Amino acid sequence: MNIKPIRNDEDLHAAFRRLEAIYQAEAGTPEADEMEVLVTLVEVYENKHYPIQAADPIEAIKFRMDQQGLTPRDLEQYIGPSGRVSEVLNGKRRLSLAMIKRLHDGLRIPYESLLSGTA
């Protein structure tokens, strides 16, 4: 096992090539240990150089609506009357903390997504 830090994208691609070769390694083997170390190194490098930002709250709500086949009317129990739902979905009204909690509890939208971009 010859492990070294991942310092650039070339190192990253080399790590991916090695991971492809040892992906099916049996647990307890040196290759399985190498795979675990490489996965950790790849995660650290990608988190540092290619971070994934939390979704915009409105986009997160629309994504969940699409996933579950919901209409704006279905959101009334979480956001309020249809006019308020429309204002939120069109970016004219911010989500209140109560709305965020109800959307999280009812639709399982992560708090990180619902709170992103708030000051």
Secondary structure, DSSP 8 states (H G I E B T S, - for coil): -------SHHHHHHHHHHHHHHTT--TTSHHHHHHHHHHHHHHHHHHHHS------HHHHHHHHHHHHT--GGGGHHHH-SHHHHHHHHTTSS---HHHHHHHHHHH---HHHHHTT--
